[in-house]
Amino acid sequence: MTTDFETSAKESCFEKRLGVNSSPTPMDCLRLELNPKCFWLLSYHHLDFATFESTQGEDVITMSFLNRTVRLTGKNLRELGIALQNRTVEVIRPMPERYVPLNVGRGVWVKAIEIENAKE
């Protein structure tokens, strides 16, 4: 039995907020769904900086928020990075490993989301 979380993840690792005429609408918060039972809401207004790096076989987006750092790893993350720049991403979730073969070459794959609290 698949959950709504897994069904959504099979379709896309991230969702944009669309407004009037299907145009992207800037968001105030970003929801990071770590698993079906846990998500974080982070304010875009607390986003200090973000970096996108592509290496052999893996992309990494690192975002620095007030008091925490978020690291996304996966493939084809450039599109996601640009959508984050525009504050149009509403939710990001990792795609379960078993669905990767269905998505190969067809878009963004978020393998992992890591959230680290700032050291005091």
C-alpha positions in Angstrom: 0.0 0.0 0.0 1.4 3.4 -1.0 0.9 6.5 1.1 0.0 10.0 -0.3 3.6 10.9 0.5 5.0 8.1 -1.7 2.5 8.8 -4.5 3.4 12.5 -4.5 7.1 11.6 -4.4 6.7 9.3 -7.5 5.3 12.2 -9.4 7.7 15.0 -8.3 10.2 15.7 -5.7 9.0 19.3 -5.4 5.9 21.4 -6.0 5.5 24.9 -7.1 2.7 27.2 -6.0 0.8 28.4 -9.1 -1.5 31.4 -9.0 -3.7 33.2 -11.5 -3.2 31.9 -15.0 -0.9 29.2 -13.7 1.9 31.7 -13.1 4.3 30.9 -10.2 3.4 32.7 -7.0 6.1 33.6 -4.4 5.8 31.8 -1.1 6.5 32.8 2.4 7.5 29.4 3.7 9.2 26.3 2.3 8.0 22.9 3.5 10.6 20.1 3.7 9.0 16.7 4.0 11.6 14.4 5.5 9.2 11.5 5.7 5.5 10.9 5.9 5.5 11.7 9.7 7.9 14.7 9.8 8.1 18.0 8.0 9.8 21.3 8.6 8.5 24.8 7.6 11.2 27.4 7.0 10.7 31.0 6.2 12.0 32.2 2.8 12.6 35.5 4.5 15.3 33.8 6.7 17.1 32.3 3.7 20.6 33.9 3.9 22.2 32.3 0.8 22.0 29.2 -1.3 24.5 27.4 -3.5 24.1 24.9 -6.3 27.0 22.5 -7.1 27.1 19.8 -9.7 29.8 17.1 -9.4 30.1 13.7 -11.1 26.8 12.0 -10.8 25.4 14.2 -8.0 24.0 17.7 -7.5 24.0 19.5 -4.2 21.9 22.5 -3.1 23.0 24.0 0.2 20.8 26.7 1.8 21.6 28.7 4.9 18.6 29.8 6.9 18.5 31.5 10.3 20.0 29.0 12.8 20.1 26.1 10.4 21.6 24.7 7.2 19.7 22.6 4.7 21.5 20.3 2.2 19.6 18.7 -0.7 21.4 16.0 -2.7 20.2 14.3 -5.9 20.2 14.7 -9.6 19.0 17.4 -12.0 18.6 19.9 -9.1 19.4 23.0 -11.2 15.7 23.5 -12.0 14.8 23.2 -8.3 17.6 25.8 -7.4 16.2 28.3 -9.9 12.6 27.8 -8.5 14.0 28.3 -5.0 15.6 31.6 -6.2 12.1 32.7 -7.3 10.5 31.6 -4.0 8.0 29.5 -5.9 8.7 26.1 -4.3 6.1 25.1 -1.8 7.3 21.7 -0.8 10.4 19.5 -1.3 10.4 15.8 -0.5 13.0 13.0 -1.2 12.0 10.4 -3.8 12.2 6.8 -2.4 15.0 4.9 -4.0 12.6 2.3 -5.5 11.0 5.0 -7.7 14.2 6.3 -9.2 14.2 3.9 -12.2 10.8 5.3 -13.2 12.2 8.9 -13.1 15.6 8.4 -14.8 16.3 11.2 -17.2 12.9 12.8 -16.5 13.5 15.6 -14.1 14.5 16.4 -10.5 15.4 13.6 -8.1 16.0 14.6 -4.5 17.8 11.7 -2.9 18.2 13.2 0.6 17.3 16.2 2.7 19.6 17.0 5.6 18.9 19.7 8.2 21.6 20.8 10.6 21.0 23.2 13.4 23.5 26.0 14.0 26.2 25.4 16.5 25.9 27.6 19.6 
